[in-house]
């Protein structure tokens, strides 16, 4: 599998990177589907993990440009499918019955993404139309190869770019690895869909297809068929008579509600996973990547958003310091001024005049200047916010995210930071203490004994394997530096 950025002889530096990532490096550009646009062709040739990155970029024409965004949108659900014969064989292996004993109809693939493809089918027993999602053959091995390459790249970044360690590249890849492992087990996706449906059953203008548990397993998932206009097809949405301005606001507000109210949200909300039903409801599907944030983090995130909405940058800065997102030795007033430079361009200006690329670049400079470390617990939340905003802007380029977000965030702040919230917190604390009540005397006694009889510290020199490993790592690092110098 070759990289397909263009047809040219690779430079020594590029060959070294390709070798480090486990990719063929003699030529770049001669493999891949020639019918695909260049950028799409490159990412599909690199592998499924890289396709995920391209899907995020496809939602942000304001960052990558309209032409590239359209090219990358193919990655959402129009990748080359595998054969219907392979899909049927997989269904038979997983469900334990021939396909014609489960389904009266089973179509060619109707959508194909990086991990799985979808077939439209009809249940034999009830005649109900369903969608059957089947994992790609060998996808686990392909993802494992990509993630291993990411681990190597992250380690190289940590070794050769000490200033980038605040971004925690290894922890980011570990987080991504965990997300991917969950996405490769469709039983977990079915469970996530069920929990998400329970949380959102009363949300107006939003619906989810129900899971057919009897016909789902680790590599096959069956759910209700969802009819509607693709969220990425503005012409189809207009032809169906839907209000795109209203839809753009609703999709953003739904995401914020799920994240703040429930702490559980769809973390892959690009256009390929959304439809607009005939009655105007937004339909979401593909629940392989879901995000969870605890109550404390939700409050911090809401306070930050609320501060931006109120243009109270000092408050936003203080919340960052209180949460430990910014080192305590930095100046809070200087940080507030830097945040003002990020937020002010958004107010009083049409969204289509705002350069999100420049804003994101400046925001990155701010995080670097103030030594802010990557918060792995917020990665999915931040990524999804970027994607959902991109989806909303594709429907309504003039949308202002702060104006749309204001009622949701204000409502959450009112409920979570006030007398009722204090009573709720005290009640939760009392319940925890009640559960641990029988163990409290023993815990206190153990703590007191530990203070009066501290453990003895062994001061003898330790000769362990990790000392040798550290020395070996240092020698390997020096050798690698010489290798890079020789190559470049």
Secondary structure per residue as TSV (DSSP state, phi and psi in degrees):
chain	resnum	aa	ss	phi	psi
A	1	X	-	360.0	119.3
A	2	X	-	-104.6	156.0
A	3	X	-	-72.1	142.7
A	4	X	-	-124.0	41.5
A	5	X	S	-67.2	-36.3
A	6	X	-	-175.6	167.1
A	7	X	S	-93.9	93.8
A	8	X	E	-153.6	159.8
A	9	X	E	-71.1	129.6
A	10	X	-	-69.1	142.2
A	11	X	-	-74.5	163.1
A	12	X	H	-56.7	-40.9
A	13	X	H	-63.1	-43.3
A	14	X	H	-68.9	-34.7
A	15	X	H	-64.2	-38.4
A	16	X	H	-64.6	-44.9
A	17	X	H	-62.0	-43.9
A	18	X	H	-61.7	-40.7
A	19	X	H	-64.2	-42.1
A	20	X	H	-62.9	-34.4
A	21	X	T	-89.7	3.6
A	22	X	T	78.2	23.9
A	23	X	-	-105.5	149.9
A	24	X	-	-59.5	141.9
A	25	X	-	-129.6	4.8
A	26	X	S	-67.2	-46.9
A	27	X	E	-134.3	150.5
A	28	X	E	-116.3	123.9
A	29	X	S	117.6	4.5
A	30	X	S	-105.8	0.0
A	31	X	-	-122.4	164.3
A	32	X	S	112.8	174.1
A	33	X	-	-81.5	110.7
A	34	X	T	-62.4	-19.3
A	35	X	T	-77.9	-13.3
A	36	X	S	-84.2	153.2
A	37	X	-	-61.0	154.4
A	38	X	H	-54.8	-48.5
A	39	X	H	-64.7	-41.5
A	40	X	H	-65.1	-40.3
A	41	X	H	-62.6	-39.7
A	42	X	H	-64.1	-48.1
A	43	X	H	-69.6	-37.3
A	44	X	H	-67.1	-33.8
A	45	X	H	-70.7	-32.8
A	46	X	H	-68.3	-37.7
A	47	X	-	138.9	170.7
A	48	X	H	-63.8	-33.9
A	49	X	H	-66.7	-35.1
A	50	X	H	-71.5	-30.8
A	51	X	H	-62.6	-37.7
A	52	X	H	-57.8	-41.4
A	53	X	H	-63.8	-41.9
A	54	X	H	-64.8	-33.4
A	55	X	H	-63.4	-38.5
A	56	X	H	-64.9	-45.7
A	57	X	H	-63.1	-30.6
A	58	X	H	-65.3	-20.0
A	59	X	T	-87.8	-4.3
A	60	X	-	-122.5	70.9
A	61	X	H	-62.0	-24.1
A	62	X	H	-70.9	-15.6
A	63	X	H	-101.5	-46.5
A	64	X	H	-101.8	-7.1
A	65	X	-	96.4	152.5
A	66	X	H	-63.4	-43.5
A	67	X	H	-64.3	-46.9
A	68	X	H	-67.4	-37.4
A	69	X	H	-61.4	-40.9
A	70	X	H	-64.8	-41.0
A	71	X	H	-61.4	-44.9
A	72	X	H	-72.9	-19.5
A	73	X	T	-64.2	-21.3
A	74	X	H	-57.8	-29.7
A	75	X	H	-68.4	-17.0
A	76	X	H	-70.6	-43.7
A	77	X	H	-157.0	15.8
A	78	X	B	-125.5	34.1
A	79	X	S	-78.0	162.1
A	80	X	-	-59.0	128.2
A	81	X	-	-83.9	164.8
A	82	X	-	-93.8	168.3
A	83	X	-	-70.5	154.7
A	84	X	H	-66.0	-28.9
A	85	X	H	-64.5	-43.5
A	86	X	H	-63.6	-40.4
A	87	X	H	-62.9	-45.0
A	88	X	H	-64.2	-39.2
A	89	X	H	-64.0	-38.3
A	90	X	H	-66.0	-42.7
A	91	X	H	-61.3	-43.5
A	92	X	H	-64.1	-42.3
A	93	X	H	-63.8	-41.5
A	94	X	H	-78.4	-38.7
A	95	X	H	-97.0	-10.6
A	96	X	S	78.7	10.8
A	97	X	S	-139.6	151.3
A	98	X	-	-60.1	149.5
A	99	X	G	-57.6	-40.2
A	100	X	G	-72.3	-7.1
A	101	X	G	-93.1	-4.7
A	102	X	T	-113.6	-41.7
A	103	X	E	-121.9	137.6
A	104	X	E	-82.5	-23.0
A	105	X	E	-137.7	145.8
A	106	X	E	-150.5	108.3
A	107	X	E	-83.8	171.6
A	108	X	E	-63.6	163.4
A	109	X	E	-57.7	134.1
A	110	X	E	-101.8	-16.2
A	111	X	E	-157.1	142.8
A	112	X	E	-139.9	123.6
A	113	X	-	-119.5	-165.0
A	114	X	S	-70.5	-30.0
A	115	X	S	-107.0	-35.1
A	116	X	E	-149.0	171.4
A	117	X	E	-132.1	163.1
A	118	X	E	-120.6	137.6
A	119	X	E	-118.5	142.4
A	120	X	E	-88.7	132.7
A	121	X	E	-142.1	172.0
A	122	X	E	-131.9	126.6
A	123	X	E	-67.0	133.4
A	124	X	T	-65.5	-39.4
A	125	X	T	-74.2	-31.9
A	126	X	T	-122.4	-15.0
A	127	X	-	76.5	6.8
A	128	X	-	-74.4	138.0
A	129	X	E	-78.0	134.3
A	130	X	E	-136.9	164.2
A	131	X	E	-107.0	132.6
A	132	X	E	-114.0	114.6
A	133	X	E	-97.8	128.4
A	134	X	E	-127.5	128.8
A	135	X	E	-65.6	147.1
A	136	X	-	-66.2	140.6
A	137	X	T	-59.6	132.1
A	138	X	T	73.5	12.3
A	139	X	H	-66.9	-32.1
A	140	X	H	-62.3	-43.6
A	141	X	H	-67.4	-40.5
A	142	X	H	-63.5	-42.8
A	143	X	H	-67.2	-38.6
A	144	X	H	-60.6	-40.3
A	145	X	H	-64.3	-44.0
A	146	X	H	-62.9	-46.0
A	147	X	H	-66.2	-37.7
A	148	X	H	-59.7	-40.0
A	149	X	H	-64.9	-38.4
A	150	X	H	-64.3	-40.5
A	151	X	H	-59.8	-44.0
A	152	X	H	-63.5	-44.3
A	153	X	H	-62.4	-42.1
A	154	X	H	-63.4	-40.7
A	155	X	H	-64.3	-40.0
A	156	X	H	-64.7	-38.3
A	157	X	H	-61.9	-44.1
A	158	X	H	-64.0	-36.8
A	159	X	H	-74.4	-45.9
A	160	X	H	-97.5	-8.6
A	161	X	-	-135.4	77.7
A	162	X	G	-55.3	-31.3
A	163	X	G	-65.7	-19.6
A	164	X	G	-87.8	-2.9
A	165	X	G	-65.1	-25.8
A	166	X	G	-62.5	-21.7
A	167	X	G	-79.3	-6.6
A	168	X	-	50.4	58.2
A	169	X	H	-58.7	-38.3
A	170	X	H	-66.4	-41.2
A	171	X	H	-67.7	-34.8
A	172	X	H	-63.2	-44.5
A	173	X	H	-67.5	-37.6
A	174	X	H	-61.2	-40.5
A	175	X	H	-63.4	-46.2
A	176	X	H	-61.1	-41.2
A	177	X	H	-59.7	-44.4
A	178	X	H	-63.8	-39.7
A	179	X	H	-62.8	-44.5
A	180	X	H	-64.5	-42.4
A	181	X	H	-59.3	-38.6
A	182	X	H	-67.4	-35.1
A	183	X	H	-71.2	-22.0
A	184	X	T	-88.7	5.9
A	185	X	-	-123.1	103.9
A	186	X	H	-70.1	-13.8
A	187	X	H	-66.5	-39.1
A	188	X	H	-68.5	-36.6
A	189	X	H	-65.3	-40.2
A	190	X	H	-62.2	-41.8
A	191	X	H	-63.9	-41.9
A	192	X	H	-62.8	-41.2
A	193	X	H	-62.8	-39.6
A	194	X	H	-65.1	-44.5
A	195	X	H	-66.0	-42.4
A	196	X	H	-62.3	-39.9
A	197	X	H	-64.6	-39.9
A	198	X	H	-64.2	-38.4
A	199	X	H	-69.4	-33.5
A	200	X	H	-108.8	11.7
A	201	X	T	-60.5	-24.8
A	202	X	T	-101.8	7.1
A	203	X	-	-77.2	118.5
A	204	X	T	-68.2	139.2
A	205	X	T	73.7	22.4
A	206	X	E	-143.9	135.2
A	207	X	E	-146.6	156.4
A	208	X	E	-129.1	141.4
A	209	X	-	-70.4	140.3
A	210	X	-	-78.5	144.5
A	211	X	B	-81.3	138.1
A	212	X	-	-98.2	89.4
A	213	X	G	-61.2	-33.3
A	214	X	G	-67.2	-17.8
A	215	X	G	-122.1	34.4
A	216	X	-	-131.3	151.6
A	217	X	-	-156.0	-160.0
A	218	X	S	-65.7	-39.6
A	219	X	S	-113.5	2.7
A	220	X	E	-136.8	133.8
A	221	X	E	-132.5	132.6
A	222	X	E	-116.8	132.6
A	223	X	E	-146.3	166.6
A	224	X	E	-55.1	145.8
A	225	X	-	-77.8	132.2
A	226	X	-	-109.4	116.5
A	227	X	-	-94.1	140.3
A	228	X	S	167.4	172.9
A	229	X	E	-81.3	133.4
A	230	X	E	-58.4	138.2
A	231	X	T	-63.1	-24.0
A	232	X	T	-87.3	1.3
A	233	X	-	-110.5	89.4
A	234	X	H	-62.7	-34.4
A	235	X	H	-63.5	-42.8
A	236	X	H	-66.8	-38.2
A	237	X	H	-64.7	-43.2
A	238	X	H	-65.5	-41.6
A	239	X	H	-63.2	-30.7
A	240	X	T	-80.9	-4.4
A	241	X	T	83.5	20.0
A	242	X	-	-85.7	151.4
A	243	X	-	-89.5	106.5
A	244	X	H	-68.3	-32.0
A	245	X	H	-63.4	-44.8
A	246	X	H	-65.8	-40.1
A	247	X	H	-62.8	-40.0
A	248	X	H	-62.7	-42.1
A	249	X	H	-68.5	-39.1
A	250	X	H	-66.9	-39.9
A	251	X	H	-65.3	-37.3
A	252	X	H	-71.1	-42.2
A	253	X	H	-68.1	-35.2
A	254	X	H	-62.1	-45.5
A	255	X	H	-59.9	-46.1
A	256	X	H	-63.8	-39.3
A	257	X	H	-60.5	-46.4
A	258	X	I	-64.6	-41.2
A	259	X	I	-70.0	-45.2
A	260	X	I	-84.7	-45.6
A	261	X	I	-71.6	-47.6
A	262	X	I	-98.8	-26.7
A	263	X	S	71.0	16.3
A	264	X	E	-142.5	117.6
A	265	X	E	-141.2	156.1
A	266	X	E	-70.7	118.8
A	267	X	S	-103.0	17.0
A	268	X	-	-139.4	51.1
A	269	X	-	-89.4	52.8
A	270	X	S	-84.8	173.0
A	271	X	G	-59.3	-30.2
A	272	X	G	-68.5	-14.5
A	273	X	G	-110.5	16.3
A	274	X	E	-134.9	142.8
A	275	X	E	-133.8	164.4
A	276	X	E	-115.7	116.0
A	277	X	-	-69.5	166.3
A	278	X	T	-59.0	-31.8
A	279	X	T	-85.9	4.0
A	280	X	S	94.4	-5.9
A	281	X	-	-66.2	145.5
A	282	X	E	-86.7	126.4
A	283	X	E	-106.5	127.6
A	284	X	E	-111.9	144.6
A	285	X	-	-149.2	-178.1
A	286	X	-	62.3	89.4
A	287	X	-	-107.9	30.1
A	288	X	S	-67.4	-31.2
A	289	X	S	-118.5	109.7
A	290	X	E	-120.3	146.9
A	291	X	E	-109.8	145.0
A	292	X	E	-131.0	134.2
A	293	X	-	-133.9	139.3
A	294	X	-	-75.8	172.2
A	295	X	H	-62.3	-41.6
A	296	X	H	-62.1	-46.5
A	297	X	H	-64.5	-36.4
A	298	X	H	-59.9	-42.7
A	299	X	H	-66.3	-41.1
A	300	X	H	-61.6	-47.0
A	301	X	H	-62.3	-42.7
A	302	X	H	-65.7	-40.1
A	303	X	H	-60.8	-40.5
A	304	X	H	-65.3	-47.9
A	305	X	H	-61.6	-42.3
A	306	X	H	-63.1	-40.6
A	307	X	H	-62.2	-40.7
A	308	X	H	-65.6	-42.5
A	309	X	H	-61.0	-41.0
A	310	X	T	-83.8	-2.7
A	311	X	T	59.7	34.3
A	312	X	-	-100.9	80.0
A	313	X	H	-71.2	-25.8
A	314	X	H	-65.9	-40.8
A	315	X	H	-64.4	-43.2
A	316	X	H	-59.4	-43.7
A	317	X	H	-62.8	-44.6
A	318	X	H	-62.3	-39.9
A	319	X	H	-62.0	-41.0
A	320	X	H	-59.7	-42.6
A	321	X	H	-69.8	-42.5
A	322	X	H	-63.4	-35.0
A	323	X	T	-81.0	-7.7
A	324	X	T	81.1	16.0
A	325	X	S	-76.3	-23.8
A	326	X	S	-119.8	134.9
A	327	X	-	-54.8	141.2
A	328	X	T	-65.2	-20.3
A	329	X	T	-81.9	-1.4
A	330	X	S	-84.9	164.4
A	331	X	-	-90.7	121.0
A	332	X	H	-67.5	-35.8
A	333	X	H	-68.8	-39.5
A	334	X	H	-65.7	-38.4
A	335	X	H	-65.4	-38.7
A	336	X	H	-62.3	-40.1
A	337	X	H	-65.9	-37.8
A	338	X	H	-65.2	-38.7
A	339	X	H	-67.2	-34.5
A	340	X	H	-60.2	-39.3
A	341	X	H	-65.6	-24.8
A	342	X	H	-79.7	-45.1
A	343	X	H	-81.9	-37.5
A	344	X	G	-60.0	-38.9
A	345	X	G	-59.8	-19.1
A	346	X	G	-80.5	-28.7
A	347	X	T	-84.7	137.9
A	348	X	T	71.4	18.3
A	349	X	S	-136.6	137.3
A	350	X	-	-60.5	142.6
A	351	X	G	-59.8	-32.8
A	352	X	G	-73.0	-7.8
A	353	X	G	-98.7	-6.1
A	354	X	-	-89.9	130.8
A	355	X	-	-92.1	100.2
A	356	X	H	-64.6	-30.3
A	357	X	H	-61.0	-45.2
A	358	X	H	-68.5	-39.2
A	359	X	H	-62.4	-44.6
A	360	X	H	-65.0	-38.5
A	361	X	H	-63.0	-43.0
A	362	X	H	-68.2	-39.3
A	363	X	H	-60.9	-38.7
A	364	X	H	-64.7	-39.2
A	365	X	H	-61.0	-40.3
A	366	X	H	-62.3	-47.1
A	367	X	H	-62.3	-35.8
A	368	X	H	-70.3	-43.4
A	369	X	H	-63.5	-35.4
A	370	X	T	-98.6	10.0
A	371	X	T	65.0	30.4
A	372	X	-	-73.8	131.4
A	373	X	-	-91.1	154.9
A	374	X	-	-65.6	134.0
A	375	X	-	-101.9	104.2
A	376	X	G	-62.4	-28.0
A	377	X	G	-70.6	-13.8
A	378	X	G	-106.4	-0.6
A	379	X	H	-59.1	-51.2
A	380	X	H	-64.4	-38.6
A	381	X	H	-63.2	-47.7
A	382	X	H	-66.5	-42.3
A	383	X	H	-61.6	-44.7
A	384	X	H	-67.8	-35.4
A	385	X	H	-60.6	-42.0
A	386	X	H	-63.4	-44.5
A	387	X	H	-65.8	-47.8
A	388	X	H	-64.7	-40.0
A	389	X	H	-61.3	-39.2
A	390	X	H	-63.4	-41.1
A	391	X	H	-62.3	-45.0
A	392	X	H	-62.9	-41.4
A	393	X	H	-68.2	-30.5
A	394	X	H	-67.2	-27.3
A	395	X	H	-83.0	-36.8
A	396	X	-	-143.3	93.7
A	397	X	T	-60.6	-18.0
A	398	X	T	-94.0	6.0
A	399	X	-	-67.4	136.8
A	400	X	-	-105.2	115.4
A	401	X	H	-62.4	-34.4
A	402	X	H	-68.7	-39.3
A	403	X	H	-66.1	-40.8
A	404	X	H	-70.0	-37.9
A	405	X	H	-75.9	-23.0
A	406	X	H	-52.5	-51.8
A	407	X	H	-63.6	-35.8
A	408	X	H	-69.2	-48.3
A	409	X	H	-67.0	-42.2
A	410	X	H	-61.3	-42.3
A	411	X	H	-62.8	-42.6
A	412	X	H	-65.2	-44.1
A	413	X	H	-60.0	-43.8
A	414	X	H	-59.3	-40.2
A	415	X	H	-80.9	-31.5
A	416	X	H	-96.5	-16.3
A	417	X	S	-127.0	86.0
A	418	X	S	-177.8	-177.3
A	419	X	H	-56.0	-41.8
A	420	X	H	-64.7	-37.6
A	421	X	H	-66.3	-38.8
A	422	X	H	-62.8	-45.4
A	423	X	H	-61.8	-42.1
A	424	X	H	-62.9	-42.4
A	425	X	H	-63.8	-43.7
A	426	X	H	-64.4	-38.4
A	427	X	H	-63.0	-44.6
A	428	X	H	-62.1	-41.4
A	429	X	H	-63.1	-43.2
A	430	X	H	-61.6	-39.3
A	431	X	H	-64.9	-40.5
A	432	X	H	-63.9	-45.5
A	433	X	H	-61.5	-37.4
A	434	X	H	-63.5	-39.7
A	435	X	H	-64.8	-38.2
A	436	X	H	-92.6	2.8
A	437	X	H	-49.0	-50.9
A	438	X	H	-61.7	-22.7
A	439	X	H	-95.9	-11.3
A	440	X	H	-59.8	-45.7
A	441	X	H	-57.3	-42.4
A	442	X	H	-65.8	-39.9
A	443	X	H	-63.7	-42.2
A	444	X	H	-64.4	-43.7
A	445	X	H	-61.6	-43.3
A	446	X	H	-63.5	-38.8
A	447	X	H	-64.9	-41.8
A	448	X	H	-65.9	-40.8
A	449	X	H	-65.1	-36.6
A	450	X	H	-64.9	-32.2
A	451	X	H	-73.8	-38.3
A	452	X	H	-80.4	-25.5
A	453	X	S	-127.6	75.4
A	454	X	-	-64.2	146.5
A	455	X	-	-64.7	144.6
A	456	X	-	-74.1	134.5
A	457	X	-	-96.3	129.7
A	458	X	-	-85.8	112.4
A	459	X	-	-94.6	4.8
A	460	X	S	-68.2	145.6
A	461	X	-	-62.7	139.9
A	462	X	-	-106.1	128.7
A	463	X	-	-113.8	93.4
A	464	X	-	-118.7	167.3
A	465	X	H	-62.4	-30.4
A	466	X	H	-72.4	-18.4
A	467	X	H	-67.3	-45.7
A	468	X	H	-62.9	-39.1
A	469	X	H	-63.3	-40.4
A	470	X	H	-63.7	-42.5
A	471	X	H	-63.8	-43.0
A	472	X	H	-61.6	-39.5
A	473	X	H	-62.5	-40.0
A	474	X	H	-64.4	-44.6
A	475	X	H	-61.6	-42.7
A	476	X	H	-61.9	-38.9
A	477	X	H	-63.1	-43.1
A	478	X	H	-63.7	-42.6
A	479	X	H	-61.7	-39.8
A	480	X	H	-65.8	-38.2
A	481	X	H	-60.1	-44.9
A	482	X	H	-61.9	-37.9
A	483	X	H	-63.9	-45.5
A	484	X	H	-62.0	-42.6
A	485	X	H	-62.2	-38.8
A	486	X	H	-67.5	-38.5
A	487	X	H	-72.2	-39.4
A	488	X	-	-97.6	360.0
